[in-house]
Amino acid sequence: MYSFETTEEQRLLIDAVNRYATRSLRKIAREAEESGELPADVIRTGWDLGLLPASIPEELGGFGEYSLLNGALYAEELGYGDLAASMHLLSPNLVAIPILLCGSEEQKRSYLPRFCGEEFPRVAAAFLEPTIFFDPDRLETRAHRAGEAWVLNGRKTMVINADEAEFFLVYAAEAPEGRTQAYLVPAESPGLNIVQRDKWMGFNALKTFTVALEDVQVPAGNRLGGDTGIDLQKILNSSRVALSALGIGVARAAYEYARDYAKERVQFGEPIAHRQSIAFMLANMAIEIDATRLLVWEAAWKLDQGRDATHEAYLAARYAADMALMVTDHAVQILGGHGYIREHPVELWLRNGRGIVNLLGSVMV
């Protein structure tokens, strides 16, 4: 049996990330959303927290050990600040963690120290595809062996920071079996082209791009995991936990804002929080947030113990998707007409809640 009490080290982690989220991310969220750009100094401050290096062993350049539970704790706090900035800050994890989990020893020694320096890593993960029915197990991007190289063809979307990346982690269906594998692809590889910046309903401050691959050749040694390849479910479970935790953070921000507004907003001589319909709505929001957090913690803890928790991670992601949209939508409802204008942040959180649903949908197949 495990305890629900966080350790002193975990509490210090939560406090540090929460201070960063509330003092830095919250302050720039609206302006960044409108301008489509994130302030470099804010990202630099977030990188200086050392969240990713703390997940990498000391012998590989880091100063900690990988823990999905710790990752869920700080991801929630980041989501509480701003989703776009959080996803930018966590984007190197999309490359480093698969290398840590599935890379060969040579690949780990070669690549992971690059994620432990003072500068923000210039890398990008190319996973999602512009298809109606996206399935991680049946990718349309293809890879086939040609002598001492792999040849990649396909199209990827929502590739974070693709315009600045020095190398990509590209997922593709490998011929002839069609099993999903991943490849470390240098950005200067002929045939790799950035097509356009994507436009989304929310998190507009996050720079994502569509990337095309046309007969892109990479050395055979750049296949992640070498001859063994990758364990896709292990990577997906990590993403399910992290995205779910981000969704909890966004929902918690919306709930707390709506709760405080309801206590201060007076109509007909009393705060609207005194009305049963509003009070019940707020109570249900709080229940769903706590329930989702427990599902995420359970999945993360079991995965950290080396147990097969794909079922738990899937359930947490499924629940988090519904919860994030419900809570952010209720926050807009509680504010009434004020919830629909940009004077208040709940409309931004609602759009981000919809984004969480779509992102989680991509890892729940």
ZIPE-V415819 format. One record per backbone hydrogen bond with DSSP energy under -0.5 kcal/mol. CO is the residue of the C=O (numbers start at 0). NH is the residue of the N-H. E is the energy in kcal/mol with one decimal. If there is no record, write none. Layout:
BEGIN
co={CO & CO}
nh={NH & NH}
e={E & E}
END
This chain:
BEGIN
co={6 & 7 & 8 & 9 & 10 & 11 & 12 & 13 & 14 & 15 & 16 & 17 & 18 & 19 & 19 & 20 & 23 & 24 & 25 & 27 & 28 & 29 & 30 & 31 & 31 & 38 & 39 & 40 & 41 & 42 & 43 & 45 & 46 & 49 & 51 & 52 & 52 & 53 & 55 & 56 & 56 & 57 & 66 & 67 & 68 & 69 & 70 & 71 & 72 & 73 & 74 & 75 & 76 & 77 & 77 & 81 & 82 & 83 & 84 & 85 & 86 & 87 & 89 & 89 & 90 & 91 & 91 & 92 & 94 & 95 & 96 & 97 & 97 & 98 & 103 & 104 & 105 & 106 & 106 & 107 & 110 & 111 & 112 & 120 & 121 & 121 & 123 & 124 & 125 & 127 & 128 & 131 & 134 & 140 & 141 & 142 & 143 & 145 & 147 & 148 & 149 & 149 & 150 & 151 & 152 & 153 & 155 & 157 & 158 & 158 & 160 & 160 & 161 & 165 & 166 & 167 & 167 & 168 & 169 & 171 & 171 & 172 & 173 & 173 & 178 & 180 & 181 & 182 & 182 & 183 & 184 & 185 & 188 & 190 & 190 & 192 & 192 & 195 & 202 & 204 & 205 & 206 & 207 & 208 & 209 & 209 & 210 & 211 & 212 & 212 & 215 & 217 & 218 & 219 & 221 & 221 & 222 & 224 & 224 & 229 & 230 & 231 & 232 & 233 & 234 & 235 & 236 & 237 & 238 & 239 & 240 & 241 & 242 & 243 & 244 & 245 & 246 & 247 & 248 & 249 & 250 & 251 & 252 & 253 & 254 & 255 & 256 & 257 & 258 & 259 & 260 & 261 & 263 & 264 & 266 & 269 & 270 & 271 & 274 & 275 & 276 & 277 & 278 & 279 & 280 & 281 & 282 & 283 & 284 & 285 & 286 & 287 & 288 & 289 & 290 & 291 & 292 & 293 & 294 & 295 & 296 & 297 & 298 & 299 & 300 & 301 & 302 & 306 & 308 & 309 & 310 & 311 & 312 & 313 & 314 & 315 & 316 & 317 & 318 & 319 & 320 & 321 & 322 & 323 & 324 & 325 & 326 & 327 & 328 & 329 & 330 & 331 & 332 & 334 & 335 & 336 & 337 & 340 & 343 & 344 & 345 & 346 & 347 & 348 & 349 & 350 & 351 & 352 & 353 & 354 & 355 & 356 & 357 & 358 & 359 & 360}
nh={10 & 11 & 12 & 13 & 14 & 15 & 16 & 17 & 18 & 19 & 20 & 21 & 22 & 23 & 24 & 25 & 27 & 28 & 29 & 31 & 32 & 33 & 34 & 35 & 36 & 42 & 43 & 44 & 45 & 46 & 47 & 48 & 49 & 53 & 54 & 55 & 62 & 64 & 63 & 59 & 61 & 60 & 70 & 71 & 72 & 73 & 74 & 75 & 76 & 77 & 78 & 79 & 80 & 80 & 81 & 85 & 86 & 87 & 88 & 89 & 90 & 90 & 92 & 93 & 93 & 94 & 95 & 96 & 98 & 99 & 100 & 101 & 102 & 102 & 107 & 108 & 109 & 110 & 111 & 111 & 113 & 114 & 115 & 122 & 165 & 166 & 168 & 126 & 170 & 156 & 130 & 133 & 137 & 172 & 152 & 174 & 150 & 148 & 219 & 145 & 151 & 217 & 143 & 215 & 141 & 212 & 210 & 159 & 161 & 208 & 163 & 164 & 164 & 186 & 123 & 169 & 184 & 125 & 182 & 173 & 180 & 142 & 177 & 178 & 173 & 171 & 223 & 169 & 184 & 185 & 167 & 188 & 191 & 192 & 213 & 194 & 211 & 209 & 205 & 206 & 207 & 160 & 197 & 158 & 194 & 195 & 155 & 192 & 153 & 214 & 151 & 149 & 221 & 222 & 183 & 223 & 225 & 227 & 228 & 231 & 234 & 235 & 236 & 237 & 238 & 239 & 240 & 241 & 242 & 243 & 244 & 245 & 246 & 247 & 248 & 249 & 250 & 251 & 252 & 253 & 254 & 255 & 256 & 257 & 258 & 259 & 260 & 261 & 262 & 263 & 264 & 272 & 265 & 271 & 269 & 266 & 273 & 274 & 278 & 279 & 280 & 281 & 282 & 283 & 284 & 285 & 286 & 287 & 288 & 289 & 290 & 291 & 292 & 293 & 294 & 295 & 296 & 297 & 298 & 299 & 300 & 301 & 302 & 303 & 304 & 306 & 305 & 308 & 312 & 313 & 314 & 315 & 316 & 317 & 318 & 319 & 320 & 321 & 322 & 323 & 324 & 325 & 326 & 327 & 328 & 329 & 330 & 331 & 332 & 333 & 334 & 335 & 335 & 337 & 338 & 339 & 340 & 343 & 346 & 348 & 349 & 350 & 351 & 352 & 353 & 354 & 355 & 356 & 357 & 358 & 359 & 360 & 361 & 361 & 362 & 363}
e={-2.4 & -2.1 & -1.9 & -2.7 & -2.6 & -2.3 & -2.3 & -2.6 & -2.3 & -1.8 & -2.7 & -2.7 & -2.5 & -2.0 & -1.6 & -2.4 & -1.2 & -1.1 & -0.5 & -2.7 & -2.2 & -2.1 & -2.4 & -2.3 & -0.6 & -1.7 & -2.4 & -2.0 & -2.0 & -2.6 & -2.0 & -1.1 & -1.9 & -1.5 & -2.4 & -1.3 & -2.0 & -0.8 & -2.0 & -1.6 & -2.1 & -1.8 & -2.0 & -2.4 & -2.0 & -2.1 & -2.2 & -1.9 & -1.2 & -2.1 & -2.7 & -1.7 & -0.8 & -1.1 & -2.0 & -1.7 & -2.7 & -2.0 & -2.6 & -2.4 & -0.7 & -0.8 & -1.4 & -0.6 & -1.1 & -1.5 & -3.0 & -2.1 & -1.6 & -2.6 & -2.8 & -2.8 & -0.5 & -2.0 & -2.6 & -2.3 & -2.0 & -2.7 & -0.5 & -1.5 & -1.6 & -2.0 & -1.5 & -1.2 & -3.5 & -0.8 & -2.3 & -0.7 & -2.3 & -2.1 & -2.4 & -0.8 & -1.9 & -3.4 & -2.2 & -3.1 & -2.7 & -1.0 & -2.1 & -3.0 & -0.5 & -2.4 & -1.8 & -2.3 & -3.0 & -3.1 & -2.5 & -0.9 & -1.3 & -1.2 & -1.3 & -0.7 & -0.5 & -2.6 & -1.4 & -0.7 & -3.1 & -2.9 & -2.3 & -0.6 & -2.8 & -2.2 & -3.2 & -0.7 & -2.6 & -2.5 & -2.7 & -2.8 & -0.8 & -0.5 & -3.3 & -1.7 & -1.8 & -0.7 & -2.0 & -0.7 & -3.1 & -2.6 & -1.4 & -0.6 & -0.8 & -2.7 & -2.8 & -2.3 & -2.6 & -0.9 & -3.2 & -2.7 & -2.4 & -0.5 & -2.8 & -3.0 & -2.1 & -1.5 & -2.7 & -0.6 & -2.4 & -1.3 & -0.6 & -0.8 & -1.5 & -2.9 & -2.8 & -1.5 & -1.9 & -2.8 & -2.1 & -2.1 & -2.8 & -2.0 & -2.2 & -2.2 & -2.2 & -2.0 & -2.0 & -2.2 & -2.5 & -2.8 & -2.0 & -2.0 & -2.9 & -2.5 & -1.9 & -2.4 & -2.8 & -2.3 & -2.3 & -2.5 & -1.5 & -1.4 & -2.8 & -2.0 & -0.6 & -2.6 & -1.2 & -2.5 & -1.9 & -1.5 & -2.8 & -2.8 & -1.5 & -2.5 & -2.3 & -2.3 & -2.0 & -2.3 & -2.3 & -2.3 & -2.0 & -2.2 & -2.6 & -2.2 & -2.2 & -2.0 & -1.8 & -2.5 & -2.8 & -2.3 & -2.2 & -2.8 & -2.9 & -2.4 & -2.2 & -2.4 & -1.3 & -2.2 & -1.5 & -0.9 & -2.7 & -2.5 & -2.4 & -2.4 & -2.1 & -2.7 & -2.6 & -2.6 & -2.1 & -1.5 & -2.7 & -2.8 & -1.5 & -2.3 & -3.0 & -1.9 & -1.9 & -2.5 & -2.1 & -1.6 & -2.0 & -2.6 & -1.6 & -0.6 & -0.9 & -1.5 & -1.1 & -1.2 & -1.0 & -1.3 & -0.6 & -2.1 & -2.2 & -1.8 & -2.2 & -2.4 & -2.0 & -1.6 & -2.3 & -1.7 & -1.8 & -2.6 & -2.8 & -1.9 & -1.0 & -0.6 & -1.3 & -0.9}
END
